[in-house]
Amino acid sequence: MPEEHRERVLTPAFALSFVANFLQSLAFMLYIHLPGFLQDLGANEIGIGVIFSITALSAIIAKPPIGRVMDVQGRRTVILAGGVLNVLVCFLYLTVSTLGPWLFAVRIVHGIAEAMLFAALFTLAADLVPASRRTEGMALFGVSGLLPMSLGGVLGDLILGHAGYHELFLASGVLAIASLALSLPLRDHPPAADDLPPRGFLTAIAEPRLLPLWFVGTVFAIALAAHFAFLKTYILATGVGSVGLFFTAYSAAAIVLRLFFGWVPDRIGPTRALHPSLGLLAGGFVLLAFASTATEVAVAGAFCGLGHGFTFPILSGLVVSRARPAERGAAMSLFTALFDAGILIGGPLLGATIRFAGYPAMFLTAAGMLVVGAIVFGLWDRRV
């Protein structure tokens, strides 16, 4: 279709949402270095998994009321409240000096703040993207979350190479303030006049066509815990590559894919593009399991990035398309909660796998889950 006849994705509101999400994501992605801080405090792999799971659990519990508020009060209310809470919690890390209740309290608050921002900013983006280019638009918006994966790793490496975790937490707080400031002009997208009213949260998310998406999204999210929760300790244990190198390759591959080929899923069909995307992510984990050089870590990062690059926008686009417009907040709230559930389940599960079988077995386990999950989803989705 000629470009002049296509509905616009890049609007001023979309761009402002993009930058606000980029800054809050960069603040959050600095915490991929948190496992090193936790190790310094005396935590082992299982303990790190549990600490990350506590954060995820708080986010999951918060998601239903977040979804309800978004559908009734609007996205902007949640974005601003989440932004204020995010600023507060980033600076609270400066007060953590031991493993104990206060650390868990800070992680719980961080989980709630991130749940609010993640759900509300992505839902606002879904409101702004034209339906005919939904997957492409969500893929483009997702770049605002992918860039911080690289920059968070590199910036964290730089800060920790010249200073310490105190300065890392200060940097995250400054970024959170910048994100909040840019969120102030954001406005809700008015609903269509003929939208059906929202139903209860459980009724909204129990739509039969949404159920296969919740399943495969959960599998995808559990697998992602392999590198989001444990890449730092893997690098420390093996001495191969770096966090910044892996996530630079990861985000670069995903961004190139989205910028130049983001139209592909809408053209060939989102579900048709989903299976090879999950396969690429599984392939990246297999490569990481056997990596012995920095180059191999980078190649594994690129494969993982290619898989993530399409899988997330495909699933989010399908959720938006299959949910009622008036229940989009509830649906996107649950969708984003799946990634917290992935850490909640995957943190202890994959941490225990590392403890008793090693890092290669953990990465192969994540790859196997993706393959099985893709097969089950394909069979299930055809029947609804």
C-alpha positions in Angstrom: 0.0 0.0 0.0 1.5 3.4 -0.9 2.8 5.3 2.1 0.5 8.4 1.5 -2.6 6.2 1.9 -1.5 4.5 5.1 -2.6 5.7 8.5 0.1 7.4 10.5 1.9 5.7 13.3 4.3 8.5 14.1 2.3 11.3 15.8 3.4 13.8 18.4 1.5 11.9 21.1 3.1 8.7 20.1 6.6 10.2 20.1 6.1 11.7 23.6 4.9 8.4 24.9 7.9 6.7 23.2 10.5 9.0 24.9 8.8 8.8 28.4 8.8 5.0 28.1 12.4 5.0 27.0 13.5 6.9 30.0 11.6 4.9 32.6 12.7 1.7 30.9 16.4 2.8 31.0 16.0 3.6 34.7 14.6 0.1 35.2 17.1 -1.7 33.0 20.0 -0.5 35.2 18.7 -3.1 37.6 19.9 -5.9 35.4 23.1 -5.3 37.4 21.3 -5.7 40.7 22.2 -9.4 41.0 25.8 -8.3 41.5 24.8 -6.0 44.3 22.8 -8.8 45.9 25.8 -11.1 45.6 27.9 -8.6 47.5 25.2 -8.6 50.2 25.6 -12.4 50.4 22.7 -13.8 48.2 23.2 -16.9 46.1 21.5 -17.8 42.8 18.4 -19.1 44.5 18.2 -16.2 46.8 18.5 -13.8 43.9 15.7 -15.6 42.1 13.5 -15.3 45.2 14.2 -11.5 45.5 13.3 -11.0 41.9 10.2 -13.1 42.4 9.0 -10.9 45.3 9.1 -7.9 42.9 7.2 -9.8 40.3 4.6 -11.1 42.8 3.8 -7.5 43.9 3.4 -6.4 40.3 1.1 -9.3 39.5 -1.1 -8.6 42.5 -1.3 -4.9 41.5 -2.2 -5.5 37.9 -6.0 -6.2 38.2 -6.7 -2.9 40.0 -4.4 -1.1 37.6 -6.3 -2.5 34.7 -9.6 -1.4 36.2 -8.4 2.1 36.9 -7.1 2.4 33.3 -10.4 1.4 31.9 -12.4 3.7 34.2 -10.2 6.7 35.0 -7.8 6.6 32.1 -4.2 5.7 31.3 -2.8 9.1 32.3 -3.8 8.8 36.0 -1.9 5.5 36.3 1.2 6.9 34.3 1.6 9.9 36.6 1.0 7.9 39.9 3.4 5.2 38.7 6.0 7.8 37.7 6.0 9.4 41.2 6.3 6.0 42.8 9.1 5.1 40.5 11.2 8.2 41.4 10.7 7.4 45.1 11.7 3.8 44.9 14.8 4.3 42.8 16.2 6.6 45.5 15.2 4.1 48.3 17.8 1.6 47.0 20.3 4.0 48.4 19.1 3.0 51.9 19.6 -0.8 51.4 22.7 -2.2 53.0 21.7 -5.7 54.0 19.6 -8.6 53.0 16.4 -8.4 55.0 12.8 -7.0 55.2 13.7 -3.5 54.0 15.2 -4.9 50.8 12.0 -6.9 50.2 9.9 -3.8 50.9 11.8 -1.7 48.3 11.5 -4.5 45.8 7.8 -4.8 46.4 7.3 -1.0 45.8 9.5 -1.2 42.7 7.3 -4.0 41.3 4.2 -1.9 41.8 5.7 1.2 40.2 7.0 -0.7 37.2 3.6 -2.5 36.8 1.8 0.8 36.6 4.2 2.3 34.0 4.6 -0.8 31.9 0.9 -1.5 31.6 -0.3 2.1 31.2 2.3 3.4 28.7 1.9 0.3 26.4 -1.9 0.6 26.7 -1.7 4.3 25.7 0.5 3.4 22.8 -2.0 0.7 21.7 -4.8 3.4 21.8 -2.7 5.7 19.6 -1.7 3.1 16.9 -4.1 2.6 13.9 -5.7 -0.8 13.8 -4.4 -1.5 10.3 -0.8 -1.1 11.4 -1.2 -2.4 15.0 1.7 -5.0 15.1 4.0 -2.6 13.3 3.1 0.3 15.6 3.5 -1.8 18.7 6.8 -3.1 17.4 8.0 0.5 16.8 6.9 1.6 20.3 8.6 -1.4 21.7 12.0 0.0 20.5 11.6 2.4 23.4 12.0 -0.6 25.7 14.6 -2.4 23.7 17.1 0.4 23.4 17.4 0.5 27.3 18.3 -3.2 27.3 21.6 -2.3 25.5 22.1 1.1 27.1 21.2 -0.1 30.6 23.8 -2.9 30.3 26.5 -0.5 28.9 25.7 2.4 31.2 25.7 0.1 34.2 29.0 -1.4 33.1 30.4 2.1 32.8 29.1 3.3 36.2 30.2 0.2 38.0 33.6 0.4 36.3 34.3 3.8 37.6 32.1 4.1 40.7 29.7 1.7 42.5 26.1 0.7 43.1 25.4 3.9 45.0 26.0 5.9 41.8 24.0 3.3 39.8 20.9 3.9 42.0 21.4 7.7 41.7 21.4 7.5 37.9 18.2 5.4 37.9 16.5 8.1 40.1 17.5 10.9 37.7 16.2 9.0 34.7 12.9 8.3 36.5 12.5 12.0 37.2 13.1 12.8 33.5 10.5 10.2 32.5 7.9 11.7 34.9 8.5 15.2 33.6 7.9 14.1 30.0 4.7 12.2 31.1 3.0 15.3 32.3 1.7 16.5 28.9 0.3 13.0 28.0 -3.4 12.8 27.5 -5.8 9.9 27.2 -7.1 8.9 23.8 -10.9 9.3 23.8 -12.8 6.0 23.2 -15.1 5.5 20.3 -18.8 6.4 20.9 -20.0 2.9 20.1 -17.7 1.0 22.4 -19.4 -1.6 24.6 -19.0 -0.8 28.4 -16.3 -2.7 30.3 -17.2 -5.9 32.1 -15.5 -7.2 35.3 -11.8 -7.9 35.1 -12.1 -11.7 35.2 -14.9 -11.8 32.6 -12.8 -9.5 30.3 -9.7 -11.6 30.5 -11.5 -15.0 30.2 -12.4 -14.4 26.5 -11.8 -17.8 24.8 -9.7 -16.2 22.0 -7.4 -14.6 24.7 -6.7 -17.8 26.6 -4.0 -19.3 24.2 -2.3 -15.9 24.3 -2.1 -16.0 28.1 -0.5 -19.4 27.8 2.2 -18.7 25.2 2.8 -15.3 26.7 3.6 -17.0 30.1 6.0 -19.5 28.5 7.7 -16.6 26.7 8.0 -14.6 29.9 9.4 -17.5 31.9 12.1 -18.1 29.3 13.1 -14.4 29.4 14.0 -14.8 33.0 16.9 -16.9 31.9 18.8 -13.8 30.8 17.1 -10.9 32.6 17.6 -12.5 36.0 20.8 -14.5 35.5 22.9 -13.1 32.8 24.9 -11.0 35.2 25.8 -14.0 37.4 26.5 -16.1 34.3 29.0 -13.5 33.1 30.5 -13.3 36.6 30.8 -17.1 36.9 32.2 -17.8 33.4 34.2 -14.6 32.7 32.9 -14.8 29.1 31.6 -11.6 27.4 29.8 -8.9 29.3 26.2 -7.8 30.1 26.6 -4.8 27.9 27.9 -6.8 25.0 25.0 -9.3 25.1 22.3 -6.7 25.4 23.8 -4.5 22.8 23.7 -7.3 20.3 20.2 -8.2 21.6 18.7 -4.8 21.3 20.5 -3.9 18.0 19.1 -7.1 16.3 15.6 -6.5 17.6 15.6 -2.8 16.7 16.8 -3.4 13.1 14.2 -6.1 12.7 11.4 -3.7 13.9 12.5 -0.7 12.0 13.0 -2.3 8.6 10.7 -5.4 8.8 8.1 -4.4 11.3 5.4 -4.6 8.6 6.0 -8.3 8.0 3.6 -9.8 10.8 0.7 -7.5 9.6 1.4 -8.6 6.0 1.7 -12.4 6.5 -0.4 -12.7 9.6 0.7 -12.4 13.2 0.3 -16.0 14.3 2.2 -17.2 11.2 5.1 -15.0 12.2 5.0 -16.0 15.8 6.5 -19.6 15.6 9.7 -18.7 13.8 10.2 -15.8 16.3 9.9 -18.2 19.3 12.3 -20.5 17.4 14.9 -17.8 17.1 14.7 -17.0 20.8 15.1 -20.7 21.6 18.1 -20.9 19.3 19.7 -18.0 21.1 19.5 -19.8 24.4 21.0 -22.9 22.9 23.9 -20.9 21.6 24.3 -19.2 25.0 24.4 -22.6 26.7 27.6 -23.5 24.7 29.2 -20.1 24.4 32.9 -20.0 25.2 33.9 -16.6 23.7 32.7 -13.1 23.8 31.7 -13.3 20.1 29.5 -16.3 20.8 27.8 -14.5 23.6 27.1 -11.6 21.2 25.7 -13.9 18.5 23.5 -15.5 21.1 22.3 -12.1 22.1 21.5 -11.3 18.5 19.4 -14.5 18.1 17.5 -13.7 21.3 16.9 -10.2 20.2 15.5 -11.3 16.8 13.1 -13.7 18.6 12.0 -11.1 21.2 11.9 -8.4 18.4 8.8 -9.9 16.9 7.3 -12.1 19.6 6.4 -9.2 22.0 4.7 -7.0 19.5 2.9 -9.9 17.8 1.5 -11.0 21.2 0.6 -7.5 22.3 -1.1 -6.7 19.0 -3.1 -9.9 19.2 -4.2 -9.1 22.7 -5.4 -5.6 21.7 -7.2 -7.0 18.6 -9.0 -9.8 20.5 -10.0 -7.7 23.5 -13.0 -5.3 23.6 -11.8 -1.7 23.2 -13.4 -0.7 26.5 -11.5 -3.6 28.2 -8.1 -2.9 26.6 -6.8 -1.7 30.0 -7.7 -5.0 31.7 -6.3 -7.1 28.8 -3.0 -5.2 28.5 -2.7 -5.2 32.3 -2.8 -8.9 32.4 -0.5 -9.2 29.3 2.1 -7.1 31.0 1.6 -9.1 34.2 2.7 -12.2 32.4 6.2 -10.9 32.3 6.1 -10.5 36.1 4.8 -14.0 36.3 7.7 -15.1 34.2 10.1 -13.8 36.8 8.0 -15.1 39.6 8.1 -18.6 38.2 11.2 -18.6 36.2 13.4 -16.9 38.9 13.3 -19.8 41.4 12.9 -22.5 38.8 15.8 -21.5 36.6 17.9 -20.5 39.7 17.4 -24.0 41.1 18.4 -25.4 37.7 21.6 -23.4 37.8 22.3 -24.5 41.4 21.9 -28.2 40.7 22.8 -28.6 37.0 24.7 -25.5 35.9 24.1 -22.6 33.5 24.1 -24.7 30.2 21.3 -26.8 31.6 19.3 -23.7 32.6 19.6 -22.2 29.1 18.6 -25.4 27.4 15.6 -25.8 29.7 14.4 -22.3 28.7 14.9 -23.2 25.0 12.9 -26.4 25.5 10.0 -24.6 27.1 9.8 -22.3 24.2 9.6 -25.1 21.6 6.9 -27.0 23.6 5.0 -23.8 24.2 4.9 -22.9 20.5 3.6 -26.3 19.6 0.9 -26.2 22.3 -0.2 -22.7 21.3 -0.4 -23.7 17.6 -2.7 -26.6 18.4 -4.8 -24.6 20.9 -5.2 -21.4 18.9 -6.6 -23.3 15.9 -9.5 -24.6 18.0 -10.8 -21.2 19.2 
